[in-house]
Amino acid sequence: MSDVAAQPTEQEFDILILGAGSAGYATALRAVQLGFTVGLVEKSKVGGTCLHNGCIPTKALLHSAELADHARDSAKYGVNVELQGIDINAVNAYKDGIIAGKYKGLQGLIKSKKAITVIEGEGKLSSQNTVTVNGVVYTGKNIVLASGSYSKSLPGLEIGGRVITSDGALNLDYIPKSAIILGGGVIGCEFASVWKSFGVDVTIVEGLPSLVPNEDATIVKNLERAFKKRGIKYSTGTFFQGVEQNNDGVKVTLVDGTTFEAELLLVAVGRGPSTAGLGYEEAGVPMDRGFVLANERLHTGVGNIYAIGDIVPGLQLAHRGYQQGIFVAEEIAGLNPVIVEDVNIPKVTYCDPEIASVGLTQKAAEEKFGAENVQAQEYNLAGNGKSSILGTSGIVKMVRQKDGPIVGVHMIGARMGEQIGEAQLIVNWEAYPEDVAQLVHAHPTQNESLGETAMALAGKPLHG
Ligand SMILES: Cc1cc2nc3c(=O)[nH]c(=O)nc-3n(C[C@H](O)[C@H](O)[C@H](O)COP(=O)(O)OP(=O)(O)OC[C@H]3O[C@@H](n4cnc5c(N)ncnc54)[C@H](O)[C@@H]3O)c2cc1C
């Protein structure tokens, strides 16, 4: 690009990264281990969405919510505690303290890596091997695009006033009496769970036929039943048409004319790629509806430009970003890293009850292998001692290829997110139920439920 080529080059790096969220900073940290110099461009705060507006703050709120529920239920366990209320300022202070601590730690970690230069400011890809920041041109032998995502809305649905996204919801300084949540996916269900525990009258509006539509049907059924029991209302299968707001609240209308009223509308309809106006198209990077198209090795097919994280179509998760960041650094180093397909990336939805899954749903496995070649096994947490002690119910479901490996694990129940580690090893290492069945799961743990499911699938259930 001629106008840019005339400007002086400030500095050259082995790897120049645009965006220091989970994906970008992971690339930087792995790259310096491999001996590369790194330029890390960030317009806001290192750590990106996950640390400042995503995973960490939502999980802090969910922890406060869990404590509120424990206080409500405490008499059942012989502990007399009275829930006197939720002090939202204290909740926010606790949440912000966690973020501040992690942010400081991350800044220190990056600073300690002398080969990383953090370049503060808004960057723009100005050619196939340069990024311009505040008028200064930086060169990278390799460029990694990692500019992340933003909260999307729907056409004609303006964010403002009583219509907010997760960014606003994370920083509310009051607890609304009632809220409508547009979108029954991960973010929608997590906020529904938090707010219900804080005493909010919550209604989820989801246009698709069910909540968490990407999960296995058994999990969906269990979540919907559990939400109903918790008093979280939801409408599924009818699309949103419009919203009106005034000083008192919002009125949401669906396409069939149904209306819902509440104090707030949270729009949680997914995240769009932050790529507009960043020079990607001009540099020839292939794009589709704002997403950057990269091949399975995360190369864009243009120069030495790679793309990672939420701007690449697929699961928008922080740990996918970390993995892709590490992958790209190793790929540039010629280490030929292993590809982890999106389907085998673990997913957790941290609502109550928690959902954790990895691999193929039963339906997807049947489509892939044929229904006659798939076996599924459900294990009810009612049979698991630790789950009964915790007062939770739920299911573990394993899906196997007939006489073959386990290709999917799907779980729901309090704290089941903590079981995803073993589940993802099972699926990614293509373990057979017979392999897992002969290993030992400590008693009494919720982890035993994985062992019990594998034993049942291997034809030798213990407590089933
Ligand atoms: C409410 C919520 C809850 C979530 N919970 C979870 C969870 O529990 N678990 C999970 O795995 N994921 C969760 N996520 C998703 C997770 O946050 C994202 O998948 C992850 O942050 C993506 O990382 P990234 O590096 O691709 O993008 P980002 O984290 O968005 O980082 C991109 C960075 O690039 C910077 N940037 C953008 N453009 C420029 C530019 N032109 N110049 C300089 N810098 C730029 C941005 O400032 C940002 O820091 C959640 C998201 C939200 C919104």
The ligand as an ORCA input file, in Angstrom:
! r2SCAN-3c Opt
* xyz 0 1
  C     -20.109    -12.441     29.013
  C     -19.105    -13.392     28.433
  C     -18.774    -14.539     29.126
  C     -17.833    -15.418     28.614
  N     -17.518    -16.534     29.328
  C     -16.612    -17.403     28.839
  C     -16.224    -18.541     29.594
  O     -16.701    -18.774     30.707
  N     -15.308    -19.379     29.073
  C     -14.755    -19.160     27.837
  O     -13.932    -19.965     27.409
  N     -15.092    -18.081     27.099
  C     -16.005    -17.199     27.581
  N     -16.308    -16.082     26.849
  C     -15.698    -15.906     25.516
  C     -14.263    -15.376     25.618
  O     -14.258    -14.185     26.359
  C     -13.722    -15.153     24.215
  O     -13.847    -16.336     23.466
  C     -12.255    -14.753     24.241
  O     -12.075    -13.584     24.988
  C     -11.741    -14.551     22.805
  O     -10.403    -14.182     22.822
  P      -9.774    -13.336     21.624
  O      -8.354    -13.133     22.003
  O     -10.110    -13.946     20.325
  O     -10.556    -11.942     21.636
  P     -10.692    -10.815     22.766
  O     -10.595    -11.388     24.123
  O     -11.931    -10.055     22.403
  O      -9.415     -9.919     22.550
  C      -9.200     -9.120     21.445
  C      -8.314     -7.965     21.860
  O      -7.960     -7.247     20.705
  C      -7.995     -5.866     21.007
  N      -8.181     -5.159     19.744
  C      -9.221     -5.267     18.882
  N      -9.016     -4.484     17.809
  C      -7.822     -3.876     18.000
  C      -7.076     -2.961     17.249
  N      -7.509     -2.488     16.099
  N      -5.896     -2.551     17.745
  C      -5.440     -2.995     18.938
  N      -6.102     -3.870     19.687
  C      -7.295     -4.309     19.220
  C      -9.150     -5.720     21.964
  O      -9.046     -4.550     22.730
  C      -9.013     -6.991     22.798
  O      -8.213     -6.772     23.936
  C     -17.227    -15.156     27.354
  C     -17.539    -13.988     26.664
  C     -18.460    -13.107     27.200
  C     -18.778    -11.850     26.439
*
